[in-house]
Amino acid sequence: MRVLFQLEHNKPTVSAITSGETMNYPETMDCIEIKEFGDAEALSLTSRPVPKLKQGEVLIEVSASGINRPDIFQRKGNYPPPKGVTDIPGLEVAGRVFSTASDVSFPKSGDLVCALLAGGGYAEYAKVPAEHCLPLPSNLTMEEGAALPEAFFTVWNNIMDRGQLKSGESFLVHGGASGIGTTAIQIASSFGAKVLATASSSRKCKICIELGAKHAIDYNNEDFVEAAHEFSKGKGINLILDMVGGDYIPRNIKCLAHKGRLISIAFLRGSKYEVNFMPIMLKQLTLTGSTLRPESNENKAKIAQALFKNVWPLIEKKKIAPVLFKTFPLAKASEAHRLMESNTHIGKIVLTTNKALL
């Protein structure tokens, strides 16, 4: 297997338990399944066989797993896993590499990593393509590490790769206090952008500014279109990252500068809305979007490589950090989902297993 990058870090590793096929391979694991589509009570703790590795994969003994909005969509029956992917929810984990396929040279058994998954994170063990793993930064806990992959992969892919955000440009992120929002603020500001964020309360706005936003808007009390024009001194916003959709779509278009870019990554208010395309043509705007889960393994590996090169050093230097709001034991996944749906959290919500390292 081609190794995209060689990882060198100071995080101590644990003695390898297994390497490739072994007699010690665990048979069963605790995990969360969706009994039937519906509310948070649809999540149930159960036991299932530990997944078997294919070529190019590693098995991670999971210490912590991040909660993400797509998990809620999946629980409700609106976001099915890709073909061939487990129905166990969970798109990111942190833990120890328990075993590797015979063709994997990195990571090695015993390495401490965080990883992006297409599914299966709400479990004591999860398998993942080796190239989707990144070393756990030496200054982060397992819980913090589990809060990295989904948000950081999503933000980098959209604002830096697709959005081509440049130093000195203006950047607006909606939902600035969410896991995506807190990540986008830090990455964009670290690379020289002037960041404007929206949030649902003055408390959340304060957090956005502490993370690097130049200004934050309480959208319940202020018109973000008017604020965006004032923020940009009438020039408009160069790049907008939106997960709201609905009536935000035409309002975002009003905010954009000449040759501005709008990137949609979710539609919490719906994906359909009547839009006047004349401003799009006159201002030469770019409207695009993406979703991370169905991206090819090769593209996800390229994003991992870019993050390791450009962002991981900033994490190690404590210039960027995941914002961890609350942790729950794996068995209380329903409570974690209810908290996310309440929209009172700031940053990430994480599940922990009994596999936490001592």
C-alpha positions in Angstrom: 0.0 0.0 0.0 1.3 3.5 -0.8 2.0 5.5 2.3 1.1 9.2 1.7 3.2 10.5 4.5 5.5 9.3 7.3 4.3 10.4 10.7 6.7 11.4 13.4 5.5 12.5 16.7 6.3 12.5 20.4 3.2 10.7 21.6 4.3 7.5 23.4 2.9 4.3 21.9 1.7 1.3 23.8 3.2 -2.1 23.3 1.6 -3.7 20.3 -1.0 -6.4 21.1 -1.4 -7.8 17.7 -0.1 -7.5 14.2 -2.1 -8.8 11.3 -4.0 -12.0 11.9 -3.6 -13.2 15.5 -5.1 -15.6 18.0 -5.8 -12.7 20.3 -8.2 -11.0 17.9 -11.4 -10.1 20.0 -14.6 -11.8 19.0 -17.3 -9.4 20.3 -17.7 -5.8 21.3 -20.1 -3.4 22.9 -21.6 -0.9 20.4 -24.6 1.3 19.7 -27.2 0.3 17.1 -30.2 2.0 15.7 -33.1 -0.3 16.7 -35.5 1.6 14.4 -35.5 5.1 12.9 -36.8 7.8 15.2 -35.9 9.8 18.2 -32.9 9.4 20.5 -34.4 6.4 22.3 -33.8 4.5 19.0 -30.2 4.1 20.1 -29.5 0.9 22.0 -26.4 -0.7 23.5 -25.8 -4.1 22.1 -23.0 -6.7 21.4 -21.8 -7.4 17.9 -18.8 -9.2 16.3 -15.6 -7.2 16.0 -15.1 -6.2 12.4 -12.6 -8.2 10.4 -9.9 -6.4 8.5 -9.4 -6.2 4.8 -6.2 -5.2 3.0 -5.2 -1.6 3.8 -7.2 -1.4 7.0 -6.4 -1.1 10.7 -8.5 -2.1 13.8 -8.7 0.6 16.4 -9.5 -0.1 20.1 -11.7 2.9 20.6 -11.3 5.1 23.6 -13.6 7.9 22.4 -16.0 8.7 19.5 -17.3 12.0 18.3 -21.0 12.9 17.9 -21.9 14.6 14.7 -25.1 16.0 13.2 -25.0 13.4 10.4 -25.4 10.7 13.1 -28.7 12.3 14.0 -29.8 12.3 10.4 -28.8 8.6 10.2 -30.8 7.8 13.3 -33.9 9.4 11.8 -33.4 7.4 8.5 -32.3 10.4 6.4 -28.6 9.6 6.0 -28.0 5.9 5.2 -24.4 4.6 5.3 -22.7 4.0 2.0 -22.9 0.6 0.5 -20.8 -1.9 2.3 -20.4 0.3 5.5 -21.7 -0.9 8.8 -25.0 0.5 10.1 -23.3 1.3 13.5 -23.2 5.2 13.6 -20.1 7.2 14.3 -17.8 9.0 11.9 -14.7 9.7 14.0 -12.7 8.0 16.8 -9.6 8.2 18.9 -7.8 5.2 20.4 -5.0 2.6 20.1 -4.3 0.6 16.9 -5.0 -2.9 18.0 -4.2 -4.7 14.8 -3.2 -4.0 11.2 -3.7 -5.8 7.9 -0.6 -7.4 6.5 0.0 -4.8 3.9 -0.1 -1.8 6.3 3.2 -0.1 7.2 1.6 2.8 9.0 0.2 3.2 11.6 1.6 0.3 13.6 0.0 -1.7 16.3 0.1 0.2 19.5 0.1 3.7 17.9 -2.3 6.2 19.4 -4.4 7.7 16.6 -7.5 9.6 15.7 -9.3 8.6 12.5 -12.1 9.5 10.1 -14.7 6.7 9.5 -17.5 6.2 7.1 -19.4 4.5 10.0 -18.9 2.3 13.0 -17.5 4.7 15.6 -20.0 4.1 18.4 -18.2 0.9 19.4 -15.3 -0.5 21.4 -13.5 -1.5 18.1 -13.7 0.1 14.7 -11.9 -0.6 11.4 -10.7 2.1 9.0 -8.4 2.5 6.0 -5.0 3.1 7.4 -4.5 6.3 5.3 -7.5 7.9 7.2 -5.6 7.8 10.5 -3.6 10.6 12.0 -1.4 10.6 15.1 -3.1 11.7 18.3 -1.4 15.1 19.0 0.9 14.8 22.0 -0.9 17.6 23.9 -4.5 16.2 23.5 -6.5 13.6 25.4 -8.3 10.8 23.7 -11.6 12.7 24.1 -10.1 15.8 22.4 -8.6 13.6 19.7 -12.0 12.1 18.9 -13.3 15.7 18.4 -10.9 16.3 15.5 -11.4 14.2 12.4 -14.9 14.9 11.1 -14.8 18.7 11.7 -11.2 19.1 10.6 -11.5 17.0 7.4 -14.8 18.8 6.5 -13.5 22.3 7.2 -10.2 21.8 5.4 -11.8 20.2 2.4 -14.4 22.9 2.0 -12.8 26.2 2.9 -9.2 25.5 1.9 -9.5 23.0 -1.0 -12.9 23.8 -2.5 -13.2 27.4 -1.3 -9.6 28.4 -1.9 -9.7 30.8 1.1 -6.7 33.2 1.0 -5.0 35.3 3.6 -6.7 38.7 3.8 -10.1 37.5 2.5 -13.3 37.8 4.5 -14.9 34.6 5.6 -18.4 34.0 7.1 -19.3 30.8 8.9 -22.8 30.1 10.1 -23.2 28.1 13.3 -20.0 29.4 14.7 -20.3 27.7 18.0 -20.8 24.2 16.5 -18.1 21.7 16.1 -17.7 22.7 12.4 -18.0 26.4 13.3 -15.4 26.4 16.1 -13.0 24.5 13.8 -13.6 26.8 10.8 -13.0 29.9 12.9 -9.7 28.7 14.1 -8.4 27.3 10.8 -9.5 30.4 8.8 -8.1 32.9 11.2 -4.8 30.9 11.6 -4.3 31.2 7.8 -5.0 35.0 7.7 -8.6 35.3 6.9 -10.9 37.9 8.5 -13.6 35.8 10.1 -17.3 36.7 10.7 -19.5 34.2 12.5 -23.1 33.8 13.4 -24.4 32.1 16.5 -27.6 31.9 18.6 -26.7 33.8 21.7 -24.4 36.5 23.0 -22.5 33.8 25.0 -21.8 31.8 21.9 -20.8 34.9 20.0 -18.2 35.6 22.8 -16.8 32.2 22.3 -16.5 32.7 18.6 -14.5 35.9 19.1 -12.3 34.2 21.7 -11.5 31.5 19.0 -10.4 34.1 16.5 -13.5 35.6 14.8 -13.2 39.4 14.3 -17.0 39.8 14.8 -19.9 37.5 15.7 -23.6 38.0 15.1 -26.4 36.8 17.3 -28.7 35.9 14.5 -31.8 36.0 16.8 -31.3 39.8 17.3 -29.3 41.0 14.3 -29.6 40.7 10.5 -26.4 38.9 9.3 -26.8 40.4 5.8 -26.5 43.9 7.0 -23.8 43.0 9.5 -21.8 41.2 6.7 -21.9 44.4 4.5 -20.8 46.5 7.4 -18.0 44.0 8.3 -16.7 44.0 4.7 -17.1 47.8 4.4 -19.5 47.2 1.6 -17.3 45.0 -0.5 -19.1 41.7 0.4 -17.9 38.4 1.8 -15.4 36.4 -0.2 -16.3 33.0 1.2 -19.3 31.6 3.1 -19.6 28.2 4.8 -23.2 27.4 5.3 -24.9 24.5 7.0 -28.4 26.1 7.4 -29.8 26.4 3.9 -33.4 27.3 3.4 -34.0 31.0 3.6 -30.3 31.5 4.3 -29.5 30.7 0.6 -30.7 34.0 -1.0 -29.4 36.0 2.0 -26.0 34.4 1.6 -26.0 35.4 -2.1 -26.7 39.0 -1.0 -23.7 38.9 1.3 -21.2 37.7 -1.3 -18.6 39.9 -2.9 -17.8 39.9 -6.6 -16.5 36.4 -7.4 -17.5 35.3 -4.0 -18.0 31.6 -3.1 -20.8 29.9 -1.2 -20.2 26.4 0.0 -23.2 24.4 1.5 -22.4 21.4 3.7 -25.9 20.8 5.3 -29.5 22.1 5.0 -30.9 22.3 8.5 -33.7 24.6 7.2 -34.2 22.6 4.0 -32.5 22.3 0.6 -35.2 23.9 -1.5 -35.7 27.7 -1.8 -36.6 30.0 -4.6 -33.4 31.9 -5.7 -32.9 34.8 -8.2 -29.9 33.8 -10.3 -29.3 37.2 -11.7 -27.0 38.3 -8.8 -25.1 35.0 -9.3 -24.4 35.9 -12.9 -23.7 39.6 -12.4 -21.4 39.1 -9.4 -19.8 36.0 -11.0 -20.5 33.9 -7.9 -19.6 30.3 -7.3 -22.2 28.1 -5.5 -21.1 24.7 -4.6 -21.3 22.1 -1.8 -20.0 18.8 -0.6 -20.6 15.9 1.8 -17.6 14.0 3.2 -19.0 10.5 4.0 -19.2 9.3 0.4 -15.9 10.8 -0.7 -13.4 8.2 -2.1 -10.8 6.7 0.2 -8.2 8.4 -2.0 -9.6 11.9 -1.5 -10.0 11.4 2.2 -6.3 10.3 2.4 -5.3 13.4 0.6 -7.2 15.5 3.1 -5.5 13.7 5.9 -2.1 14.4 4.4 -2.9 18.1 4.1 -4.1 18.3 7.7 -1.0 16.6 8.9 1.2 19.0 7.0 -0.6 22.2 7.6 -2.8 21.9 10.8 -1.3 19.3 13.0 1.8 21.5 13.8 -0.6 24.3 14.9 -2.4 21.8 17.2 0.9 20.7 18.7 1.8 24.4 19.3 -1.6 25.0 20.9 -2.6 27.5 18.3 -5.6 25.4 17.3 -7.5 23.1 19.6 -10.8 21.2 19.4 -13.5 22.7 21.6 -14.9 19.9 23.8 -18.2 20.5 25.4 -19.2 17.3 27.2 -18.5 13.6 27.3 -20.9 10.7 27.8 -20.3 7.0 28.3 -21.1 4.9 25.2 -24.2 3.5 26.9 -25.7 7.0 27.2 -25.5 7.8 23.5 -29.2 8.7 23.6 -28.5 11.5 26.1 -25.6 12.8 23.9 -28.0 13.0 20.9 -30.6 14.8 22.9 -28.0 17.3 24.0 -26.9 17.9 20.4 -30.5 18.4 19.3 -31.1 20.9 22.0 -28.5 23.2 20.3 -27.3 24.4 23.6 -23.8 23.0 23.3 -20.6 24.8 22.1 -18.1 22.7 20.2 -18.1 18.9 20.3 -19.9 16.2 22.2 -18.0 12.9 22.7 -18.8 9.3 23.7 -16.2 7.3 25.8 -15.8 3.6 26.1 -14.3 1.3 28.6 -11.2 1.0 26.5 -9.8 4.3 27.7 -6.0 4.1 28.2 -4.7 4.3 31.7 
